[in-house]
Amino acid sequence: MVLGQSAVDAKTNEITAIPELLSLLDIESSIITLDAMGCQKKIAEQIIKQKADYILALKGNHSGMQAELEAWWHKTQREGLSEQNYAEHTEIDSGHRRIETRTYQQMLVDKRWLGKDYRWSGLKSIIKISSTVHHKSTGQDTSETRWYIASLDLNAEQSLHAVRSHWQVESMHWVFDMTFREDESRIRKGCGALAFSVMRKIAMALFKQDSTKSASIAAKKKMAGLDDNYRSTLLESGIKMR
């Protein structure tokens, strides 16, 4: 569900919009997940100040930090892992003629070992996710490793759930593109594009919360356009949600 949105100015990017959006939300006791674009020292500091936790993806934009954390990872492995500094969880999924094995490894990090520039606010652990996909059609395997920093204590299953849930954002964008045809919209003048973006998100929330019909969002969208009673039911549920 979309709880808020902030328009990104043409001359800037998400890095400036994320703090604005976070300040609008009550995120206390939540886990905030952000991709590499949002992996910024000041953003991590703001999340901690708002009494929340974070999991931030590490990529090329912080290659120095990633290198230091990987070195710490290998050093700790050499010295020996224990339940006090390491947790691991593995899951296997199959479908679409492929089998994917994901291993979630989480390790506590000693910030004193890191360079001063990398001692981010709240940083407690590193998360390493190793994915191997077996493609049944070709018999080939593909592998990928992703690194994250987190303000969380050891709990690999919790980290797994948080990282997996992050990709629901991509699923949501797919619904906007394919069901609501957002990319095809020709609304450009004034605040029209922003206003319709908000209305699409409200509509999606109403469809997702509705339990009176067992149907896809696309089907519910069509039914709402044809059935006055169903549309009234959706709007009434929206009033109750408020």
Stockholm file with secondary structure:
# STOCKHOLM 1.0

chainA/1-242         MVLGQSAVDAKTNEITAIPELLSLLDIESSIITLDAMGCQKKIAEQIIKQKADYILALKGNHSGMQAELEAWWHKTQREGLSEQNYAEHTEIDSGHRRIETRTYQQMLVDKRWLGKDYRWSGLKSIIKISSTVHHKSTGQDTSETRWYIASLDLNAEQSLHAVRSHWQVESMHWVFDMTFREDESRIRKGCGALAFSVMRKIAMALFKQDSTKSASIAAKKKMAGLDDNYRSTLLESGIKMR
#=GR chainA/1-242 SS CCCCCCCCCTTSCHHHHHHHHHHHSCCTTCEEEECGGGCCHHHHHHHHHTTCEEEEEECGGGHHHHHHHHHHHHHHHHHCCCTTTEEEEEEEEEETTEEEEEEEEEEECCGGGSCGGGCCTTCCEEEEEEEEEEETTTCCEEEEEEEEEESCCSCHHHHHHHHHHHTHHHHHHHHHHHTSCGGGCCCCSTTHHHHHHHHHHHHHHHHHHCCSCCSCHHHHHHHHHHCHHHHHHHHHHHHHHC
#=GC SS_cons         CCCCCCCCCTTSCHHHHHHHHHHHSCCTTCEEEECGGGCCHHHHHHHHHTTCEEEEEECGGGHHHHHHHHHHHHHHHHHCCCTTTEEEEEEEEEETTEEEEEEEEEEECCGGGSCGGGCCTTCCEEEEEEEEEEETTTCCEEEEEEEEEESCCSCHHHHHHHHHHHTHHHHHHHHHHHTSCGGGCCCCSTTHHHHHHHHHHHHHHHHHHCCSCCSCHHHHHHHHHHCHHHHHHHHHHHHHHC
//
